[in-house]
Amino acid sequence: MTIAFAPNTPVLLACVEVLEEALDAVAESDPIFLATDEKADALRRLAKVDARLAELRMRFLVASGDVDDAVGARDVAAWLAAETRQDLPAPRGEQQLAVALDREDDVLRRALRDGHVNLAQARVIATALDDLPDDLDPAIRQLAEKTLVAEAEHLTPHQLRIAGRRILDVAAPGIAEAEEARRLAAQEAHARARTKLSLKRLGDGTTRLAGVIPDAAAHRLETYLQAYTNPRVGGARVEPTDAFTGSYPRRLGQAFCQLLETMDPSRLPVHGGDATTVIVTIGLEQLQHDLGVGSLLDGDRLSAGEIRRLACTGTIIPAVLGARSEVLDLGRGQRLFGRAQRKALLLRDTTCRAEGCTIPGRWCEAHHWLAWTHGGRTDLANAGLLCSHHHHRAHDPGYLSSRLPNGDVRFSRRR
């Protein structure tokens, strides 16, 4: 089909006019009379056309800063939302993607322009590229972009998002592990900062529970709940305490995570041979030096520092691998601090052993002074109670800890 543009009309505007005329021509047509294979072919092609139109629209968005300036709008997305009676998030999201496409190499833009990736896939790829280190070699960045665009041919946006998180494994395996560890540590710190939980009485006998908790705590909760939902065998208000800080919803969220980490798994139903075992696979060297990452059974990952902290609670089992990926040590729940040891620790320590901390021992977690990964024994001589805050500090590489003559521990930030 040959398209004749009107004389003296810019080609982009002429294209818009042709598109409008083509849609007008089929406005009254009903596809019900087409053959099945024709409908299928048309649906596939329309999906590609939709992606190509989105790319054209974003080309206009990134070049139309003068439009909003002419009328004093906040930006072109806000202007477009008002002009087309849309809620702001949709045009704002396209504007952000348009800026990202304009910033990246031309591979992703061209793939969207040709209909080889759809809009959702383009968003995922742009986000993955934006999450790469700022000082990454441009050649590695280009390889990551080309790889993700190629993977989009057979991956959904959700699958592509997972691939995007691990793209350095392909593009730069030499730095992938260290970068993944850095990213996970930052995510875990962000998760702790965002943790919150709220209870809202609805007045009809029900309460809406909503919250934000770290992935590690959510995985533990899911494991506990699965013990009830798939058995094979057999809102009280939390008062503020010094153990938790911040707003009331934040304190509730912290208390909820504490509950999950101190709950006795032996009191939960058993399914598949074990009720609440959370297994994390990690290399021995990484675990000993707080480097690298570990993998949960469902594919989620945790930093080595978080795994070491959780290992002290007795409800996570590290499957430690040697250089050839053979299992060196598969910890057992009873190997870690048991109920009798917890009682003895409560009688001995009574409160958190961090210097100056008065959090009651019943709110605290049992901690190995010498990590079991470094040969530390799970006995009272190598154990102490630390509140959740100081237990995180004990496993935070940004802090040093030293034992005082009275058995307390003093924390200081590394210089």
NULUM-674561 format. One record per residue: x, y, z of N, C-alpha, C in turn; residue in one letter. Coordinates in steps of 0.1 Angstrom, whole numbers, plus 2048, in hexadecimal, padded with zeros to 3 digits. Example, Ala and Ser with C-alpha at 12.3 -4.5 7.8 and 13.67 -1.06 7.14 Angstrom:
BEGIN
8847C784E87B7D384E8847DF84EA
8807EA8478897F584788180084FS
//
This chain:
BEGIN
8087F480080080080080980C800M
8068167F780E8227F680682D7FDT
80D83480680784080D80C84D807I
8028558038058627FD80386D807A
80E87480B80D87E81580988B80EF
8028938157FE8A080F80A8A980EA
80A8B18038168BA8018188C380DP
8258C68108298D081A8258CC828N
8208BF82A81D8BA8388288B383DT
82D8B68498388AE8508348A0850P
83E89784E83B88984C835883859V
839887865834882871825885872L
82189286F81389687080B88E865L
81188D85980A88684F807877853A
81187185A80F86385E803862868C
80286C8717F786C87A7EA86D873V
7E98768697DD8788617D986B85AE
7E38648547E185784D7DB84D857V
7E184C8637DC84386D7CD846870L
7CA8528727BC8568757B385286AE
7B785485D7AF8518527AD842851E
7B883A8537B782C8537AD82685DA
7AE82C8697A482887479682C871L
79483786B78783B86678183285CD
78A82D85478582484978081684EA
78581285A78180585F77880786BV
77481386E76C81587A75F80D87BA
75980A86F74D80286F74F7F486BE
75B7F086A75E7E286575E7D8871S
7587CC8707577C387A7607B7877D
76A7B48807737A987D76D79B87EP
76079A88375A78D88575A784879I
75A78B86D75878386176677E85BF
77178286277E77D85D78076F861L
78976885A78C75A85D79475A86AA
79574F87179C74E87E7AA75287DT
7B174D8737C07508717C275F86ED
7B87658677B97738647B777B870E
7AE7788797AD77F8867B977E88EK
7BF77188F7CB76F8977D7778891A
7D87788847E378087E7E178F881D
7D47938807D17A18827D47A5890A
7D179D89A7D37A08A87E27A18ABL
7EA7988A57F97998A77FE7A68A1R
7FA7A98957FF7B588E7FA7C1895R
7EE7C289A7E97CD8A27F17D08AEL
7F67C58B57FE7C68C180B7CD8BDA
8117C98B281D7D08AD81B7DE8AAK
8107E18A380C7EF89F80B7F78ACV
8057F18B68037F98C38107FD8C9D
81A7F48C88277F78CD82E8028C5A
82C8018B883280B8AF82C8198B1R
81E8198B38188268B681C82C8C3L
81E8238CD8238288DA83182E8D9A
83A8288D184782E8CE84683B8C7E
83D83D8BE83B8498B78368548C0L
82C8508C98278598D283285E8DCR
83A8558E08458598EA8508618E3M
85185F8D685A8688CF8558778CFR
8488788CE8428868CF84388B8DEF
8418828E78428868F684F88C8F9L
85A8858F58678898F986C8968F2V
8658998E78698A58DF85F8B18E1A
8558B08EB84B8BA8EB84B8C28F8S
8578C58FD8588CD9098528DB906G
8528DF8FA84D8ED8F783E8ED8F8D
8378E28F78288E28F88248E6906V
8298DF9108258E391E82A8F1921D
8368F591C83B90291F83290D91AD
82B90A90E823914908817918910A
81290E91880691092080891092FV
81590F93381990F941816903948G
8148F79418128EB94881E8E694FA
81D8DD9598288D89608328D0957R
82D8C894F8358C194482C8BC93AD
8318B692F8298B292481F8A7928V
82389E93281A89393680E89993DA
8108A39468058AA94C7FC8B1942A
8028B79387FA8BD92E7F28B3926W
7F88A89227F189D91B7E6897923L
7E88959307DE88F9387D1898938A
7D48A593A7C88AF93A7C18AF92CA
7C98AF9217C38B19147BB8A4910E
7C08999147B988C9107B188691BT
7AF88D9267A78899317AB87B937R
7B987A9397BE86E93F7C387194DQ
7C48669557CA8689627D986995FD
7E08719677EE8749647F8869963L
7F685E96C80085396B80384D95EP
7F984C9557FC84694880584E93FA
80185B93C80B86393481886693BP
81886694982586995082E85D94ER
82885094E83084494C83684493EG
82E84893483384892783E852925E
83C85E92C84686892B854863931Q
85385D93C85F85794286684D939Q
85E84493386383A92A86984191EL
86384C91986885390D875859910A
87785E91C88486492088F859921V
88B84D92789484292889883D91AA
88F83C91189283890389B8418FCL
89984E8FF8A28588F98B08588FFD
8B185390B8BE8529128C684590FR
8BF83A90C8C582E9098CB82D8FBE
8D28238F88D78208EB8CA81E8E2D
8CC81E8D58C081D8CC8BA8108CBD
8C08058D18BB7F88CF8AD7F68D4V
8AA7FB8E189C7F98E68928018DFL
89680E8DC88C8168D48898108C7R
89380B8C08918058B38887F98B4R
88A7F18BE8827E58C08737E88C3A
8717F38CA8637F78CD85D7FD8C0L
8658048B986180B8AC85D8008A2R
8647F58A28617EA8988577E089DD
8527E28A98487D98AF84E7CC8B4G
85B7CB8B68617BF8BB8607BE8CAH
85E7C88D185B7C88DF84E7D08E1V
8467CC8EB83A7D48EE83D7DE8F9N
8347E78FC8367F29058397ED913L
8337E39188367DE9258447D8926A
8487D191B8567CC91B8607D791AQ
85D7E29138667ED9128687F491FA
85D7F592785E7FB9348677F293DR
8667E593D86E7DC94587C7DD941V
87F7DD93488D7DE9308937EB934I
88C7F6932891803936894804944A
88B7FE94D88E7FE95B89A7F695FT
89C7EB9588A77E295B8B47E9957A
8B47F094C8C07F89488C3803951L
8B880A9568BA81595F8BF81096DD
8BD8049708C27FE97D8D17FA97DD
8D77FA9718E57F69708ED801976L
8F97FD97B902807981906812978P
90681E97D90982A97591782A96ED
92082397592E823970931816967D
92681096392880495B92E80794DL
9367FE94893C80093B931801930D
93180C92892780D91E925801915P
9307FA91292F7EE90A9277E3911A
9287E291E9217D89259127DC926I
9107E99279027EE9288FB7EB91AR
9027ED90F8FC7EB9028F97DC900Q
9027D39059007C59048F47C190DL
8F27C79188E77C49218DA7C891AA
8DA7D49138CE7D890C8CB7CF900E
8D57CB8F88D27C28ED8CD7B48F2K
8D37B08FD8CF7A39028C07A3907T
8BC7AD90E8AE7AE9138A57B0907L
8A87B78FD89F7B98F289E7AC8EAV
8A97A48E98A87978E389F78D8EBA
8A178E8F889978590188A789900E
8867958FD8787998FD8707928F2A
87778C8E98717848DE8697788E4E
86D7738EF8677678F5864768904H
86577490A86377691885778091AL
84F77D92484578792884B792930T
84479D93284A7A893B84E7A3948P
84679A94F84A79595C85778D95BH
85878495186477C95087078594CQ
86D78F94487879894087D7A094CL
8747A39558787AB9618827A2969R
88079596A88978C97189678C96AI
89678A95D8A278A9558AA797956A
8A27A29578A97AF9588B17B0965G
8AC7AA9708B27AB97D8C07A397CR
8C07999738CC7919738D4793966R
8D279E95F8D87A09528E77A1952I
8ED7A595D8FB7A695E90279895EL
8FA78E9628FF78096290377D953D
8FC78394A8FF78093C90978B936V
90679893990E7A293391B7A593AA
91C7A29479297A494E92A79B95AA
92C78E95792C78496293778796DP
94178E96994C79197294879A97EG
93E7A397B93A7AC98692C7AA98AI
9257A098491779E98791479B996A
91C79299C91A78D9A991B7999B3E
9267A19B29287AC9BB91D7B79B9A
9197B99AD90F7C39AA9017BE9B0E
8FE7B19AE8F27AC9B38F27AD9C3E
8FD7AA9C98FE7AB9D88FC7BA9DCA
9027C39D59007D19D88F17D69D7R
8EB7D19CC8DD7D59C98D47CF9D3R
8D67C29D78CE7BC9E18CF7C29EFL
8DB7C69F28DD7CC9FF8D67DAA00A
8D67E19F58CF7EE9F48C07EC9F4A
8BB7E19ED8AD7DE9EE8A87DA9FCQ
8B07D2A038AD7CEA108AC7D9A1AE
8B67E3A188B57EFA218A97F7A1EA
8A67F8A1189A800A0D88D7F9A12H
88D7ECA128817E4A1687F7E7A25A
88A7E6A2D8897E9A3B8847F7A3ER
888800A3688480EA38875810A35A
870808A2B86280AA27858801A2ER
85E7F8A378557EFA3E84A7F6A46T
83E7F1A448337F7A4C8277EDA4BK
81D7EFA548117E6A548067EFA5BL
7FA7EEA557EF7F5A5B7E37ECA5CS
7DB7EFA667CF7E8A697C37F2A69L
7BA7F1A607AF7FAA5F7A27F3A61K
79B7F7A6C78E7F1A6F7837F7A65R
77C7EEA5E7737F2A547657F4A59L
7627F1A657557F3A6B74B7E9A68G
74F7DEA617457D4A5E74A7C6A64D
7527C7A6E7577BBA747647B6A6EG
7697BDA647767B9A5E7807C4A5FT
78C7C1A5D7987CAA5E7A07C8A51T
7A47D3A4B7AC7D2A3F7BB7D3A44R
7C37C9A407D17C9A447D97CCA37L
7E27D6A387EA7DAA2D7F87DDA32A
8027D9A2A80F7DCA2F81A7DAA24G
8267DEA288327DDA1F83D7D7A28V
8427CBA2484C7C4A2C8577C0A23I
8637BDA2886E7B9A1F86B7ABA19P
8717A8A0D86F79CA06872790A0FD
87D791A17881786A20876782A2AA
87078DA3086578AA39859785A32A
85678AA2684B785A1E84C777A1AA
859773A1785B765A1385975CA1FH
85D761A2B85B759A3784C758A3AR
844763A39836762A3B82F759A32L
833759A2582D750A1B830742A1EE
83C73FA23840732A2783772DA33T
835736A3D82D732A4881E730A44Y
819738A3B80B737A3780972AA2FL
813726A2781271AA1F81170EA28Q
81670FA34815704A3D806701A41A
7FE70CA407F070AA437E8708A36Y
7EB70EA2B7E370DA1F7E6700A18T
7F16F9A1A7F46EDA137FA6E2A1DN
7F26DFA287F76D5A317F76C7A2BP
8026C0A2E8036B2A2A8016A9A36R
8056ADA418046A5A4E7FF6AEA59V
7F86A2A617F26A9A6C7EB6B7A69G
7BF7ABAA27C87B5AA07C97BDAACG
7D27B4AB57D47BDAC07DE7C8ABCA
7DD7D3AC17E57DFABE7F37DDAC5R
7FD7DFABD80B7DEAC380F7EBAC9V
8117EBAD68157F8ADC8237FCAD8E
826809AD783380DAD383E808ADEP
849804AD9854801AE2861806ADBT
86C806AE387880AADE87E801AD3D
8787F5AD287D7EBAC887A7F0ABAA
8707F8AB886C7FCAAB86B80BAAAF
86E811A9E86F81FA9D866824A91T
863831A9185C837A8684D838A89G
845839A7F83683BA8083082EA85S
82482FA8981D823A8E81C817A84Y
81881AA7781880FA6D82680AA6BP
831812A6C83E80DA6A842804A76R
83E807A828417FFA8E8397F2A8DR
82D7F2A888257E6A8682C7DDA7CL
8317E2A718387DAA678457D4A6CG
84C7DCA748587D6A7A8557CBA84Q
84A7CDA8C8457C3A958417B6A8EA
83A7B8A828367ACA7A8427A4A75F
84C7ABA718587A4A6C85F79DA78C
85F7A3A8486579DA8F85D790A93Q
850791A92847786A9584B77AA8CL
84C77DA7F84F772A7585D76CA78L
866774A7D87476FA7F875767A8CE
86C76AA9686D763AA3862759AA5T
85A757A9B84F74DA9D85573FA9DM
84F737AA6854729AA784E720A9CD
85671CA92851714A8784C707A8BP
850701A9684C6F4A9A83D6F4A9ES
8376FFAA0829700AA3820701A97R
826702A8B81E703A7F81C6F5A79L
8126F4A7080F6E7A6981B6E2A61P
81C6D6A5E8276D0A568216CDA48V
8296D0A3E8256CCA308326C9A29H
8326BFA2183E6BBA198496B7A22G
8476B3A2F8516AFA378576B9A41G
8546C6A3E8596D1A468506DDA45D
84C6E3A508426EDA4F8476FAA49A
8526FFA4E85670DA4B86570EA48T
86B705A42879706A3F87B70FA34T
883719A36887723A2B896720A28V
89871BA1C8A6717A188AB721A0EI
8B8726A118BF72FA098CC728A05V
8CF7289F88DB7239F28E572E9F0T
8F172C9F58FC7369F490972F9F5I
9137359EE9217309EF9277339FCG
93072AA0193672BA0E93E738A0FL
94673BA0594F747A05947754A06E
93C7549FE9337609FE92D762A0CQ
928757A12922758A1F92C75CA2AL
938757A2994275BA33946769A33Q
94676FA2794B77DA25940787A22H
934783A2492978CA21929791A12D
92D789A0992E78C9FB9247849F3L
9207899E89177819DF9097819E4G
9017779DF8F37769E28EF7679E3V
8E47649E98DF7579EA8D17569E4G
8CD74A9E08C07489D98B77409E2S
8AA7459E389F73E9E989A7339DFL
89272A9E488D71F9DB8857259D0L
87E7309D28757359C787D73F9BED
88A7409BF8927489B68957569BBG
88E75B9C68917689CC89F7679D2D
8A57739D48B37739D88B477C9E5R
8BD7799ED8C17819F98CF7849F9L
8D378FA008E2791A018E8788A0BS
8F5786A0B8FC77DA148FA783A22A
8FB790A248F9796A318EB793A37G
8E1794A2F8D4791A348D2782A38E
8D8779A308D776BA328DE768A40I
8EA76EA428F176BA4F8E9770A5BR
8E277BA598DA780A648CE777A67R
8C7773A5C8BC76AA5E8C075CA63L
8CC758A5F8D074BA648D174AA73A
8D2755A7A8D3755A888C5752A8FC
8BA754A878AD752A8E8A9744A8FT
8AF73BA878AC72DA888A0729A7FG
89B732A7789072FA6E894730A60T
8A1731A5D8A5731A4F8B1726A4FI
8B171FA448BB714A438C4717A37I
8D171BA3A8DA71DA2E8E0710A29P
8DE70EA1C8E4703A158F1709A0FA
8FC706A1690970CA13910703A09V
9157099FD91B7029F292A7059F2L
9316FA9EE9406FC9EC9437009DEG
94F7009DA9547059CD94D6FE9C1A
94A6F19C39446E99B89356E89BAR
92F6F19C29216F19C591C6E59CCS
9256DE9D39206D39DB91C6D89E9E
9126D29EF90D6D79FC9176D4A07V
91C6DEA0D9266DCA1891F6DBA25L
9146E2A2790D6E2A348FF6E6A31D
8F66DEA358E76E1A348E36E2A43L
8E26EEA488DF6F0A568D26EAA5AG
8D06E6A678C36E1A6B8BE6EBA76R
8B06ECA768AA6F5A7F8AF6F3A8DG
8B06E6A928B46E3AA08C36E7AA2Q
8CB6E8A978D96ECA998DA6FAA9ER
8D0702A9A8D0710A9E8CA712AACL
8C971EAB18C5720ABF8B771BAC1F
8B6712ACB8A970BACE8A2713AD9G
89670EADC88E714AE7895715AF4R
89B70AAF88A2709B058AE713B05A
8B5715AFA8C071FAF98BA72DAFAQ
8AF72FAF38A873CAF48A5740B02R
89F736B0989B739B178A873CB20K
8B3735B1D8BF738B258C4746B21A
8C3749B158C8757B108C0762B17L
8B375FB188AA769B1E8AD76BB2DL
8B0760B338B3761B428C1768B44L
8CA765B3A8D876BB3C8D877AB37R
8D277DB2B8D478AB268C9794B29D
8BD78FB2A8B1797B2E8AD7A1B24T
8B77A8B1E8B57B3B148BF7B1B09T
8BD7BAAFF8C67BAAF38D47BDAF9C
8DF7B6AF48EC7B8AF98F47C3AF2R
8ED7CBAE98F47D6AE38F57E1AEFA
9017E7AEF9047F1AF98F97FCAFAE
8F37FDB068E9807B098DB804B04G
8D97F8AFD8CB7F5AF88C47EDB03C
8B77F1B058AF7EBB108A37E3B0AT
8A37E0AFE8997D8AF88977CBAFFI
88B7C7B0488A7BAB0B88F7AEB03P
8947A5B0A899799B0388F791AFCG
882792B0087878AAF9875790AEBR
87A79CAE88797A2ADB8857A0AD3W
88F79AAD889C799AD289E78CACAC
8A978BAC38AD780ABB8BA77AABFE
8BC76DABF8C8767AC38D2769AB8A
8DE76DABC8E9770AB28F6769AB5H
8FC763AAB90975DAAD914768AADH
91C769AB8926773AB8931770AADW
935763AAD93D75FAA2934757A98L
93275CA8C929757A8392B748A81A
920740A80922731A7E92972FA71W
928738A67930736A5B93F737A5CT
94373DA6895173FA6B955735A75H
94D72BA78951721A8294B723A8FG
94272DA9193C730A9E932725AA2G
932721AAF929717AB391C71DAB8R
911714AB7904718ABB903714ACAT
90971CAD390871AAE1908727AE8D
905726AF5902733AFC90F73CAFDL
91B736AFD92773DAFE929746AF1A
923742AE7925749ADA918750AD6N
90F752ADF902758ADC8FF764AE5A
8F776DADF8F2778AE68E577DAE0G
8DD784AE88D0789AE38D2797ADDL
8CD79AAD18CE7A7ACB8C07AAAC6L
8BB7B7AC88AF7BBAC28B07BBAB3C
8A57BCAAC8A57BCA9D8AE7C7A98S
8AD7D3A9D8B57DEA998C47DBA9AH
8C97D6AA58D77D3AA78DB7C6AA0H
8D27BDA9E8D57B1A978D87B4A88H
8D17BEA838D47C3A758E27CAA75H
8E57D1A808F17D8A818FD7CEA81R
8FB7C3A899057B8A8A9097B2A7CA
8FF7B2A739027ACA669037B7A5BH
9047C4A5F9067CFA569157D1A54D
91A7D0A479287D2A4592C7E0A48P
9237E9A499267F7A4C9297FAA5AG
9287F0A6392B7F2A719357E8A76Y
93D7ECA809467E4A8893F7E0A95L
9427D5A9B93D7D1AA89487CCAB0S
9487CFABD9527CAAC694B7C6AD4S
9507BBAD994B7B6AE69517BEAF2R
9497C3AFB94E7CAB079507C0B12L
9587C4B1D95B7BAB2894E7B4B2EP
9437BCB2E9377B7B3592F7AEB2CN
9347ABB1F92C7A3B169237AAB0CG
9227B7B0E91A7BFB059227C1AF8D
91B7C6AEE9227C8AE19207D7ADDV
92B7DDAD892B7EBAD492C7ECAC5R
9247F4ABF9247F6AB1929804AADF
931804AA2936811A9D936810A8ES
93381BA8893381CA7994181BA74R
943814A69951813A63954820A5ER
961824A5F965831A5996A82FA4BR
//
